[in-house]
């Protein structure tokens, strides 16, 4: 698995979990403040698209995960 796929999976997982924890109608609701985490993830994806700077990509590279072949949000 490449860094790009792992980052997309992580971002999607974080968004879904924080929505489930932050929406009152959810059976696992905890606090509306979890929606701030959803916004944080979205903001980081947006800035990564413009700047190319992606901290999780650097961390995964240090862990030995191979980079994608190009053409993606964090390549």
C-alpha positions in Angstrom: 0.0 0.0 0.0 1.3 3.5 -0.8 1.4 6.6 1.3 -1.4 8.2 -0.8 -3.8 5.3 -0.2 -3.0 5.2 3.5 -3.5 9.0 3.9 -6.9 8.8 2.1 -8.0 5.9 4.3 -6.9 7.7 7.4 -8.6 11.0 6.4 -11.9 9.2 5.5 -11.8 7.2 8.8 -11.2 10.3 10.9 -14.0 12.2 9.2 -16.5 9.4 9.6 -15.6 8.7 13.3 -15.7 12.4 14.2 -19.0 12.8 12.5 -20.4 9.8 14.3 -19.2 11.2 17.6 -20.3 14.8 16.9 -23.8 14.5 15.5 -26.5 14.4 18.1 -28.6 11.9 16.2 -25.8 9.4 16.2 -26.1 6.4 18.6 -22.4 7.1 19.8 -22.7 10.9 20.1 -20.4 12.4 22.7 -20.0 16.1 21.9 -20.5 18.6 19.1 -16.9 19.5 19.5 -15.9 16.4 17.5 -17.2 18.3 14.5 -14.2 20.7 14.9 -12.0 17.7 14.3 -13.9 17.1 11.0 -13.2 20.7 10.0 -9.5 20.3 11.0 -9.1 17.2 8.7 -10.9 19.0 5.9 -8.7 22.1 6.3 -5.5 19.9 6.2 -6.7 18.2 3.0 -7.4 21.5 1.5 -4.0 23.1 2.4 -2.2 19.9 1.3 -3.8 20.2 -2.1 -2.5 23.8 -2.6 0.9 23.6 -0.9 1.9 19.9 -1.3 2.8 19.8 2.4 1.5 16.7 4.0 2.9 15.8 7.5 1.4 12.2 7.5 3.2 11.6 4.2 6.6 12.5 5.8 5.8 10.3 8.8 4.8 7.3 6.7 8.0 7.7 4.5 10.1 7.6 7.6 8.3 4.4 8.6 9.3 2.9 5.2 6.0 3.0 3.4 6.6 3.5 -0.4 5.4 6.7 -2.0 2.8 6.7 -4.7 3.8 6.8 -8.4 2.4 10.3 -8.7 -0.9 12.0 -9.3 -2.6 12.3 -6.0 -3.4 14.5 -3.1 -0.1 13.9 -1.4 2.4 12.8 -4.0 
